[in-house]
Amino acid sequence: QTVSLDRGGCVYHNIVQHELLHALGFNHEQTRSDRDNHIQVVWDNIIENMKYNFDIIDTLNQGTPYDYSSVMQYERYAFSKNGLPTMIPIPDNNVELGTSTEMSQNDILRINRLY
C-alpha cells in the first residue's frame, strides 16, 4: 500500500507513524467498539461533516486495553466547531488525549500481535 505524506504537515514523527499504522490496517482509537467505556464523545461540539471520524467500527485491538496515549488517538478538541472538547476521557477527565509524539507500548504490542 502506498502511503502519501504531504510536506505541509505530515512530516512529523508521530504523524508518519499514525499514517503507517493506517496502512497496516489500524483505525483511530476513538472508533473502538469499547470506546464508550473510556471516552465520552460530545457530538454537539463536532463539526457536522466530521462526525464520521467518531463512528464506532470493528477495530484491530489485539486484546489490548483502550490506549489514551496511542498515536491513533485524536486530541481532545479534534474537529471542534466551537472550541470545546469533542472527547472527554472517563472516568478521569484530566487524562491527556492525542498528545503522543511516538507510538505507545500498546501500539507496538498490537503490531507485534497482528504481524
Backbone torsions as a table, in degrees:
resi	resn	phi	psi	omega
1	GLN	NA	138.3	178.6
2	THR	-83.9	135.1	175.9
3	VAL	-110.0	123.2	-179.3
4	SER	-104.6	124.1	-179.4
5	LEU	-122.8	122.6	-179.3
6	ASP	-84.7	133.8	-179.9
7	ARG	-62.1	-21.7	-177.3
8	GLY	-70.4	-20.3	-177.9
9	GLY	-165.2	-8.5	-174.6
10	CYS	-102.0	20.6	-178.1
11	VAL	-101.9	5.8	177.6
12	TYR	-80.8	145.8	-176.3
13	HIS	-49.2	-50.5	-176.4
14	ASN	-68.5	-33.0	179.9
15	ILE	-72.0	-39.5	176.2
16	VAL	-61.0	-46.0	178.5
17	GLN	-62.4	-42.1	178.4
18	HIS	-57.3	-49.1	-178.0
19	GLU	-68.7	-35.3	176.2
20	LEU	-65.6	-37.6	176.7
21	LEU	-64.9	-36.6	173.0
22	HIS	-58.9	-45.7	-179.4
23	ALA	-61.8	-29.0	178.1
24	LEU	-83.4	-3.3	175.0
25	GLY	107.2	7.5	-177.4
26	PHE	-93.0	149.7	-179.8
27	ASN	-112.9	176.7	-179.8
28	HIS	-67.1	143.2	-177.6
29	GLU	-59.0	-39.4	-176.5
30	GLN	-72.6	0.0	175.7
31	THR	-100.6	1.6	180.0
32	ARG	-58.5	151.2	179.9
33	SER	-66.1	-23.9	179.9
34	ASP	-100.2	12.5	-173.4
35	ARG	-61.8	-31.0	-178.3
36	ASP	-65.9	-14.6	174.0
37	ASN	-83.3	-10.3	-171.4
38	HIS	-125.9	-27.1	175.4
39	ILE	-139.9	149.7	171.5
40	GLN	-102.2	120.6	175.6
41	VAL	-84.6	127.0	-179.1
42	VAL	-99.3	86.1	-173.1
43	TRP	-57.9	-35.0	-177.9
44	ASP	-65.8	-17.8	-178.5
45	ASN	-96.8	-2.9	-174.0
46	ILE	-95.1	136.0	173.9
47	ILE	-55.4	131.0	-171.7
48	GLU	-50.5	-51.0	-175.6
49	ASN	-80.8	9.2	176.8
50	MET	-113.2	1.4	-177.3
51	LYS	-62.9	-25.8	179.8
52	TYR	-59.6	-24.0	178.9
53	ASN	-66.1	-9.2	-177.5
54	PHE	-116.3	5.7	178.2
55	ASP	-67.1	137.2	175.6
56	ILE	-73.6	131.5	178.7
57	ILE	-137.1	167.5	173.4
58	ASP	-68.1	126.8	-177.4
59	THR	-125.6	162.0	-179.5
60	LEU	-92.7	75.4	-176.2
61	ASN	-77.6	-21.7	177.8
62	GLN	53.9	35.4	176.8
63	GLY	69.3	21.5	-179.3
64	THR	-103.6	155.4	-179.7
65	PRO	-73.8	164.2	173.8
66	TYR	-57.0	137.1	-172.1
67	ASP	-124.0	98.2	178.7
68	TYR	-61.0	-25.5	-177.1
69	SER	-99.0	11.0	176.8
70	SER	-63.7	144.7	174.9
71	VAL	-67.6	-11.2	178.5
72	MET	-94.1	0.0	179.0
73	GLN	-88.7	123.4	174.9
74	TYR	-68.1	157.9	178.7
75	GLU	-77.0	162.6	-172.0
76	ARG	-53.7	-31.6	-175.3
77	TYR	-106.8	17.4	-177.0
78	ALA	-56.5	127.1	176.6
79	PHE	60.3	30.5	178.2
80	SER	-72.6	136.3	178.1
81	LYS	-94.5	-8.7	-172.9
82	ASN	-138.2	11.1	179.7
83	GLY	80.1	3.7	178.4
84	LEU	-99.4	159.1	-178.0
85	PRO	-60.4	143.4	173.1
86	THR	-99.9	-14.0	177.2
87	MET	-140.7	138.5	176.8
88	ILE	-126.2	120.6	179.0
89	PRO	-66.9	142.6	175.3
90	ILE	-128.4	145.5	4.5
91	PRO	-83.2	-14.0	-176.3
92	ASP	-102.5	103.6	-176.0
93	ASN	-75.1	1.8	176.9
94	ASN	-92.2	-4.5	178.6
95	VAL	-64.0	137.5	178.0
96	GLU	-76.0	142.6	178.1
97	LEU	-123.3	134.4	171.2
98	GLY	64.3	31.1	-179.3
99	THR	-109.7	6.4	-176.3
100	SER	-66.2	141.9	176.2
101	THR	-103.7	-2.1	177.9
102	GLU	-160.4	169.3	179.6
103	MET	-59.6	142.4	176.7
104	SER	-81.9	171.2	176.1
105	GLN	-60.9	-36.9	177.7
106	ASN	-69.1	-36.1	175.0
107	ASP	-58.4	-46.9	-179.0
108	ILE	-65.1	-42.6	178.8
109	LEU	-61.0	-42.1	179.5
110	ARG	-61.7	-42.7	178.1
111	ILE	-62.4	-46.6	-179.5
112	ASN	-62.8	-37.7	179.4
113	ARG	-70.9	-34.8	-178.2
114	LEU	-79.6	-36.8	-174.8
115	TYR	-114.8	NA	NA
